[in-house]
């Protein structure tokens, strides 16, 4: 877990201080350095336009992490609101909201995202919104389950007796006490969002070149895989270890917040 957290910290610091970490301008081309293998000047090699792969991966970390954090933030906001309303009010409100969740879960996420993205202009903003707007269902179910238990507690009854409005009870009492599973789900979701962005960019409908992201760096190396292995290996490893680290961190966070799961 410590290694995973350290790796994530390194990636985040690398993204924040990209201008100081990158060895070259990620967009500058050099016709004399086309498809150069890893060397002292280009530690991850260069692509078919002579651009430094390490610098593009460093700047790509900014895009991939931003999409992961913001998409999960959108999904968490939608999921928490729908789950808390369904759990608190119950009855018909709960029934209709949960059936809507079931309908959304019937559609495979990747196909739903592909369908929406294909109708929109590929952009970073659209990708964030679409991934977030199609990934909230699990969080909604988690929050609903928590709220169904919490609303029977004495502190909720006391708040009602004191005349607190439903919105205040939900926002001030229920959601803060149901946030533990959301944090776990959000941590796991960041890795999933990064992987989804990489898949979309690899398919050519995600982040568009020349803006670097790990997915489109991987896509650009597809055509030269036989002669320039570094174009796919290095961005692929960053995607693999980042997603794996977030999954490990999420599992560790779940075990610490819900120790009963370890029994």
Steps between C-alpha positions, in 0.01 A plus 500: 500500500784737585667434165170570320448824694860604430461431130180706484673782688788493251258514205304790653818697579631425152180634346493814715863586428497379139690804361789425737492120466469476121831497318362653179199684366241223446381653173836591344602283207849408383549348156847385604369297793218297347422167672814509711520223763546589868823692555654756733333792320167320457465249782173358360595553135322711238199456272464521123503880515808515724307598812637391837284220643595561864395865477171403334431243772571759770260752345257219418483423871338841551222418254445142613492587871279805445249290308511234771444740790235719337307210345489322836399827667204532263402135549527531879286815508222343292517169684497654848202724421289226339595237756431722800163619366392144417608366839353783704157529342450132411166390354423607146796739486736216585325264259520730195856616569629145549323378187672782312830378645416146386426625148833684488681189620348298215716689251868397491695811606745492211225482235299772670804727513590423138145582389497835679854600402431417134220759502716769659819672401796312653643727769641474849192664652258269322697194605498607865125565497408182313713269715363666814140496380514127423684380810285607796268200537717296735553798728125566506434146619769522768368829635140380495592194706683717752218754525238228551687402816596848617154653474382271781764634739416724797686804366271511195191473721638779720558720195140446388367585846699824493329592173790446262401492135549186294771667292695591813468150643625349174786745447614557859431167667457211259750566220798574731436174685465302176812637335734209590392259222493794258868571565586137432292492182647833384856377552431190295310710247797727427694205366200391297452849354868520400469160332181609323662821374796299375267262315307786340820678396640175365187466286549857374190654661660619822761771555609616158864545392720698531376528862676210672317243710614151582231352278584692183876450553424128504282535192769687306746220568269234358615553141869467589476219753732272302785753480448724805387296800556792739206694358255249649692342789565814707153661484348155547704445816395838640134417439541154652681607817283807558173308471643216709619744768158664528336158529740395776450831680122465473507147642722613788269794570199268501669265749585791730151652488315169519721261700219243519562415134836352596346246738 
